[in-house]
Amino acid sequence: MQGFGLIFKDTFPRFGFSATDASIIINTNLAFGMILGLINGPLLRTFGYRKMAIIGSLFFCSGVIMTTFAKTFTSLIIFYGIFASLGTCMSMSAFSYALNSYFTTKKGRAMSLAMTIIGLGPIIIPQVTTLSISYYGSQGTILLYGAFILHSLVASTLLHPLKWHTKDATKSKTENEELLKDEKENKVPDLKENSLQEGNSCKNSMLDLTNMQRKRKVTISSIDHDAEIGSIYGIDIPYARQLSETLNVKSVDTVNLGSSIEIFEEAPMKKCISISTINMNNYNNTIENDKLLAENSAIKMSNAKVDINEKPEESSKWKIFTTISEYFDFDLLRDPIYVNLMLGMSIAIFAEINFSQLTPFFLVDMNITTKETATIMSVIASVDLVFRILAPFIAEWLHQPPKIMYLISLCLLILSRSSLLLVDGFASVIAVAIGLGAAKGVRSIYMTLVIPCYVPIHKLPNASGIQMIVNGVILLSAGPMLGVMRDSFGSYRPCIIVINFVTALTVTMWIIEILILRRKNLRKQSEQQEVS
């Protein structure tokens, strides 16, 4: 994309476009695909990153090829601003989601390697662009770009879904079932032996019970009948004891033994009758309670039906809103930390993208030739590439998360852009280009890791989609203002000041959030210490 700036800086004046028209075309290209970014999340979840990358590469290639034949403002808006933008955002989101899906613990190094390979383009493309313009002109160069972009279709086919390389759950289930069958077969004889032992023990226990009952019947006739009566009624009867002293054993066998046997047989029957009556009473009570509960539930259901009939439209609308909210993960907007991260990222991306796209126009105002401009852009890209490699190791050495590293890169960008306002001449601009490249290298790595490190992976597509929509809205609304400022002041220097101010706004927002979170953590720690 950096090569289009070198082409358009000479093409737009030839077509009679003003700086405002140029900024509208460039910002439409940057913003249109981002505005449709909310659709990328559901599409990625439905079709996967492989199919989305293929579709995006086809859109991007066709848009750039059709830009070759576009000479009016409207045609450039349609082909370069809409088609190419849509393809770029679809393919970039698909590749980013694939990379975050493949890696879990070493995302920083993986992103560093990917961004390093991407960083080779800005080093080579400016030199190739200047050489191609001298041989084929602007139209032939754009057509060559379309052919180069078609290689992304081949790269998209290499994005294999994870399920292609994972073990099938059905196979693992069958293996587990076979193992369980083997274990059950080994345990069957043990279970049979245990069941036989349990059966024998049950038989023995039954025999013991019958023997005990027989022994009890025998002992009834041999023991003192007063003891048996006392054990039944729980009291001592002195008159019965006096009778037992005078009676013979025969009288006990003939008279009292029969009465004692009747007592032993009738008492359990009475007990069973009392239990049955209690159960019947409980059953009747439960029936009455069930009737009351049924009546109450019927009343509640009737009230609920009345409420539903009263508000059918509100319930249907609420269901629609909830389904849309769940499908697009709008509950992320309730999280103030995510909202602050997303807004800060969008503001910083607006500043950085506009500065990168308008860099050739800035250098033209400084009376730098096209060849020198290509050299400066190659220097920026070369240093950017080096620091993309070094950025993860610097973060590990400093023990800082991606958010802090991104903040550091934004501060370096503000210093580098501000120094661009103070220099004049090719050599001094080269020195500033080195600082810009270092800051951009760190920014490129951790810009894509701030949101994924905070949002869960299943919500990442929609979180990125929400951020892309906000990016597009900011680019479309504020981007053309830079062109208006250029036409009003006659220079891009005020635009650089505004870009630095916007970047400083992001730094301020995130620093305030960090301070608030630290204060809350300190309060929690102090409260825990007081409790302990």
Secondary structure, 3 states (H helix, E strand, C coil): CHHHHHHHHHHHHHHCCCHHHHHHHHHHHHHHHHHCHHHHHHHHHHHHHHHHHHHHHHHHHHHHHHHCCCCCHHHHHHHHHHHHHHHHHHHHHHHHHHHHHHCCCCHHHHHHHHHHHHHHHHHHHHHHHHHHHHHHHHHHHHHHHHHHHCHHHHHHHCCCCHHHHCCCHHHHHHHHHHHHHHHHHHHHHHHHHHHHHHHHHHHHHHHHHHHHHHHHHHHHHHCCHHHHHHHHHCCCCHHHHHHHHHCCHHHHHHHHHHHHHHHHHHHHHHHHHHHHHHHHHHHHHHHHHHHHHHHHHHHHHHHHHHHHHHCHHHHHHHHHHHHHHHHHCHHHHHCHHHHHHHHHHHHHHHHHHHHHHHHHHHHHHCCCCHHHHHHHHHHHHHHHHHHHHHHHHHHHHHCCCHHHHHHHHHHHHHHHHHHHCCCCCHHHHHHHHHHHHHHHHHHHHHHCCCCCCCCCHHHHHHHHHHHHHHHHHHHHHHHHHHHHHHHHHCCCHHHHHHHHHHHHHHHHHHHHHHHHHHHHHHHHHHHHHHHC
